[in-house]
Amino acid sequence: MATQIVQAPPSAVSTTAPLPQPAVDAAAKLTAHFPHLTAASHFDSAAVRVVQLAAVAETGRMSDLDADSLAHAEDLMAGLLPLIGGAR
């Protein structure tokens, strides 16, 4: 028997909505003035991913895609480090 995919009823959809446009505009202005904050956020996200993928590597079951992701995350961290060196 094939699995049938159905759309969730409107009542089951999360009540959180995207930010209102003025809030989006304000956030964009702030990130433009503080690029090191964005860089630090990306660095932290990449660091978490490196830790996750390093755990996979230790099991010996790392796929080629995971290995590429690990290399990319490490490259991203190395590239961002000069930008956030003074911010950390």
C-alpha positions in Angstrom: 0.0 0.0 0.0 1.4 3.4 -1.0 1.6 6.2 1.6 -0.7 9.1 0.9 0.6 12.5 1.7 -2.0 15.0 2.8 -1.7 18.6 3.7 -2.2 19.5 7.4 -5.5 21.2 8.3 -5.2 25.0 8.9 -5.8 24.4 12.6 -2.6 22.3 12.8 -0.4 25.0 11.3 1.8 26.9 13.7 0.5 30.2 14.8 3.9 31.9 14.5 4.2 34.1 11.5 7.0 35.8 9.7 8.2 39.1 11.1 6.2 42.2 10.0 8.0 44.1 7.2 9.1 47.0 9.5 10.8 44.5 11.8 12.5 42.8 8.8 13.7 46.2 7.6 15.0 47.2 11.0 16.9 43.8 11.3 18.4 44.3 7.8 19.6 47.8 8.8 21.2 46.5 12.0 23.0 43.6 10.3 24.3 46.0 7.7 25.8 48.2 10.5 27.2 45.2 12.5 28.6 42.7 10.0 30.8 41.1 12.6 27.7 40.0 14.5 26.5 38.1 11.4 30.0 36.7 10.9 30.1 35.5 14.5 26.7 33.9 14.2 27.8 32.0 11.0 31.0 31.0 12.8 29.1 29.6 15.7 26.7 27.7 13.5 29.7 26.2 11.5 31.4 25.3 14.8 28.3 23.3 15.9 28.2 21.5 12.6 31.9 20.7 12.8 31.3 19.1 16.3 28.3 17.1 14.9 30.2 15.8 11.9 33.3 15.1 13.9 31.2 12.7 16.0 30.1 11.0 12.8 33.7 10.7 11.6 34.7 9.0 14.8 32.2 6.2 14.1 33.9 5.5 10.8 30.5 5.8 9.0 31.0 9.2 7.5 29.5 9.6 4.0 31.3 11.5 1.2 28.6 14.2 1.6 29.2 14.5 5.3 33.0 14.7 4.7 32.4 17.5 2.2 30.1 19.3 4.7 32.8 19.0 7.4 35.4 20.4 5.1 33.1 23.3 4.1 32.2 24.1 7.7 35.9 24.2 8.6 36.7 26.4 5.6 33.9 28.7 6.5 35.2 29.0 10.1 38.7 29.7 8.8 37.4 32.4 6.5 35.3 34.1 9.1 38.0 34.1 11.8 39.8 37.2 10.6 36.5 39.0 10.5 35.5 38.2 14.0 38.9 38.1 15.6 38.3 41.4 17.5 34.7 40.5 18.2 35.3 37.3 20.1 
